[in-house]
Amino acid sequence: MTAPHPPGADDDANRKLIWASVYRTLLQHAHPDARFNHDYMSFTPDFRGSSSAIDRLVSLPCYKSAAVILITPDNSLEHLRCRALKDGKKVLVATYRLRRGFVLLHPGRIAETKYEIAACLDGMEKPGIGRSVSLAQMRDEGLKVDMCVTGALVFNAQGVTIWEGHNLFEIQYAMLSDLGVLRAERPVVAVAHDCQVVDEAALGVEKVTVSPTRKGEVQCDFVVTPDALHEIEGAVKPTQGVDFDAIDPEGVENIPPLQELRGIRMMEMIMRKEGFVSGKEEKADEEGEGGGKMSEEEQMGVSIVEKLMQSYRA
């Protein structure tokens, strides 16, 4: 799939140069993955000293007050997922590349002896551990995310993600924001090794900033490393949800929650049209609210549901 915010050629080249520089140093500190070795395009690695970074993170007031935390499925955050469960917090985790949606880890419904198993990607979906939750279930159950924690391959000290890697955090953020599960004022914390937090001037490249041309980009409120805590004032967050026009059809096909969200949007459009939802400003046009042009199959499905609703109202 294409990136959720296709970068310009110059910006993309700049980011690639930065990543190439970081990669050589990261090899000295990162732990290989059992399956992917050092293929960082397939996973975000854990690193020496990550426990010190987690200790810094859990001392933040926003962590202490959080009841539900979205934690990306990165190797570097496995210890944090376990720590959060021990601290009595619910943990929302995306499955690998979102292929099976999200899993909710509830510490009160998992035996304490299994917290470490629940914290790892191979364990969280086992029976009696995590619960698979759809976007609709999160919304209907009133789930609210109080804090997000993400890993990535490269950040700068201003909280900008320069090279995200595989975890699709910005798509997760957009989907949860779209449904009101996550609000823009909720803090986002990045965890990385010190070598992954770059000073562009020292590398002789242009500063990377949050750009209006990169739709959906999330600036972190904190960047935590084993040796430092960077706090960012006025971090920029997206004000809109998923822009389906910026995601190619293959991307939607490969990510079931995106399919679900598009379906939810279409149903909301129909509900508004048929008068089942009132008191909301009309934001959807004939193609759906930001959903792009519908295929013939989608249009047929909408027609069928419209007829069913007309029959129900009669």
ABEGO torsion letter per residue (X at the ends): XBBABBBBAAAAAAAAAAAAAAAAAAAAABBBBAAAEABAAABBBBBBGAAAAAAAAAABAAAAABABBBBBBBAAAAAAAAAAAAAGBBBBBBBBGGAAEBBBBBAAABBAAAAAAAABAAAAABBGBBBBBBAAAAAAAGBBBABBBBBBABBBAAGBBABAEAAGAAAAAAAAAAAGABBAABBBBBBBBAAABBBAAAAGBBBBBBBAABBGBBBBABBBBAABBBBBBGBBBBABBBBAAABBAAAAAABAAAAAAAAAAAAAAAAAAAGABBGBBBABBAAEBGAEBBBAAAAAAAAAAAAAAAAAAX
